[in-house]
Structure formats: C-alpha cells, structure tokens
Amino acid sequence: MGTKSCLGCGVEFPATPEYFYRCSVKKDGLFNKCKSCAELVHRRRRWSYGKVRSWRERHSEQLNAF
C-alpha cells in the first residue's frame, strides 16, 4: 500500500478508499483529491448553481426578451 498526495490540500494519505473516492478513470483507481477536499468542492459547486438559478429567476423577463 502506497501513499497519495491530495491535489486540494497537499497532505499525503494512504492510497486507500478510506481517504479517496474511487475513480475508474484514474490509473490507481482513486480520485485525485481526498474525501474532505472533494466534499468541499461539491458544496461550493452546489452553492454556485443555486446562485445562478436564483439570478435567472429574478431576471427571467430580461432573458425571455432574447
């Protein structure tokens, strides 16, 4: 069992599914960010989509004009 560095926080963890999500595309079968960094990215993305959705709802008349 080797180690793997997280691209998000730079901390080195054991290269196991306990610390990294599985990813079939990667050679080692593990995602390149640790689970805590991956969750943080997911939360930010969900927040961003919510902001865009609310902006579109507020400005729907302007968007429909096009």
Phi and psi in degrees as a GROMACS rama.xvg file:
@    title "Ramachandran Plot"
@    xaxis  label "Phi"
@    yaxis  label "Psi"
@TYPE xy
-98.5942  -167.889  GLY-2
-118.81  164.468  THR-3
-145.692  136.391  LYS-4
-90.1846  138.542  SER-5
-79.5388  133.311  CYS-6
-74.8954  -17.21  LEU-7
-82.1817  -53.3881  GLY-8
-107.38  -14.7549  CYS-9
81.6473  2.28069  GLY-10
-80.7109  143.402  VAL-11
-94.9951  127.217  GLU-12
-122.163  161.204  PHE-13
-62.4362  139.707  PRO-14
-79.9245  74.9619  ALA-15
-134.61  160.336  THR-16
-65.3551  -10.3765  PRO-17
-67.5858  -32.2769  GLU-18
-108.023  -23.9804  TYR-19
-128.231  143.282  PHE-20
-71.0018  153.675  TYR-21
-75.2439  146.029  ARG-22
-147.261  110.269  CYS-23
-69.0988  -16.7738  SER-24
-78.8984  -30.6854  VAL-25
-76.1646  150.119  LYS-26
-60.7823  -41.6317  LYS-27
-86.9251  -3.43602  ASP-28
80.8538  11.6002  GLY-29
-126.651  144.844  LEU-30
-62.6356  156.646  PHE-31
-85.8382  -2.03754  ASN-32
-121.664  145.588  LYS-33
-65.0164  167.225  CYS-34
-61.4446  -38.8761  LYS-35
-68.7549  -39.4578  SER-36
-68.9406  -38.2593  CYS-37
-64.1675  -39.1296  ALA-38
-65.8279  -39.3987  GLU-39
-62.2672  -44.1206  LEU-40
-62.7141  -42.5995  VAL-41
-62.7146  -42.2677  HIS-42
-64.3722  -41.7658  ARG-43
-63.2604  -42.6268  ARG-44
-64.2839  -42.6096  ARG-45
-63.4575  -39.5616  ARG-46
-63.0984  -43.8034  TRP-47
-62.9616  -43.9784  SER-48
-62.7213  -37.0312  TYR-49
-63.9574  -40.1954  GLY-50
-64.3048  -43.18  LYS-51
-63.9205  -43.3169  VAL-52
-61.3483  -44.9702  ARG-53
-67.624  -36.2147  SER-54
-63.5073  -44.1348  TRP-55
-62.4912  -37.5244  ARG-56
-65.789  -40.6412  GLU-57
-69.4719  -30.8065  ARG-58
-112.329  27.8818  HIS-59
-63.3964  -34.1006  SER-60
-64.7662  -41.1924  GLU-61
-66.0763  -38.883  GLN-62
-69.9247  -34.9387  LEU-63
-71.9387  -19.5374  ASN-64
-67.6491  -23.809  ALA-65
